[in-house]
Amino acid sequence: MSPIETVTSVVKNEENVLFARNLYPHEIADALVRAMTDDALVDEAAQKNLELVRRIASRDLIRPRVIEFYESLLRRA
């Protein structure tokens, strides 16, 4: 994953993802090899990411925000 600010504020390198800058193919290759060979890292990241998604993007959290967004569009029309 590219280490852009909007991403690095949410996830951590080698904890949730492996960062590799877009214009550096060797970084991308190294990250891909690591992801395909380090089972413990991938298993731990998967568990942490599941917890992260449940904490910041569960349906129960998102539903009221989406409804409010669409209702605000209707009020503007």
C-alpha positions in Angstrom: 0.0 0.0 0.0 1.2 3.5 -0.8 2.1 5.4 2.4 0.0 8.5 1.8 -1.2 10.7 4.6 -4.8 9.6 4.6 -3.7 6.0 4.9 -0.9 6.4 7.4 -3.2 8.1 9.8 -5.3 5.0 10.0 -3.0 2.0 9.6 0.6 1.2 10.5 3.4 -0.3 8.5 4.0 -4.0 9.3 1.1 -4.0 11.7 -1.9 -3.6 9.3 -0.2 -3.2 5.9 3.1 -3.2 4.2 3.9 0.2 2.7 5.6 0.6 -0.6 5.9 3.8 -2.5 4.3 3.9 -6.0 7.4 4.9 -8.0 9.8 2.4 -6.4 9.2 -1.0 -8.0 11.8 -2.7 -5.7 9.8 -1.6 -2.6 6.6 -3.0 -4.2 8.4 -6.3 -5.1 9.9 -6.6 -1.5 6.4 -6.0 0.0 4.8 -8.6 -2.2 7.4 -11.2 -1.5 7.1 -10.5 2.3 3.3 -10.7 2.1 3.5 -14.0 0.3 6.1 -15.6 2.6 5.5 -14.2 6.1 2.5 -16.1 7.3 2.6 -14.8 10.8 2.7 -11.2 9.6 -0.3 -11.7 7.3 -2.3 -13.6 9.9 -1.7 -10.9 12.6 -2.5 -8.1 10.1 -5.7 -9.8 9.1 -6.9 -10.0 12.7 -5.9 -6.4 13.4 -7.6 -5.2 10.3 -10.8 -7.0 11.1 -10.8 -5.3 14.5 -10.0 -2.0 12.8 -12.9 -2.3 10.3 -15.3 -3.2 13.1 -14.2 -0.2 15.1 -14.3 2.5 12.4 -16.5 1.2 9.6 -19.2 -1.2 10.9 -22.7 -0.9 9.5 -24.0 0.3 12.8 -21.5 3.3 12.7 -21.9 4.1 9.0 -25.7 3.7 8.6 -26.7 6.9 10.4 -24.1 8.9 8.6 -25.2 7.7 5.2 -28.8 8.3 6.0 -28.1 11.8 7.1 -26.0 12.5 4.0 -28.9 11.4 1.7 -31.4 13.3 3.7 -29.3 16.4 3.5 -29.3 16.0 -0.3 -33.1 15.9 -0.3 -33.3 19.0 1.8 -31.2 20.9 -0.7 -33.4 19.8 -3.7 
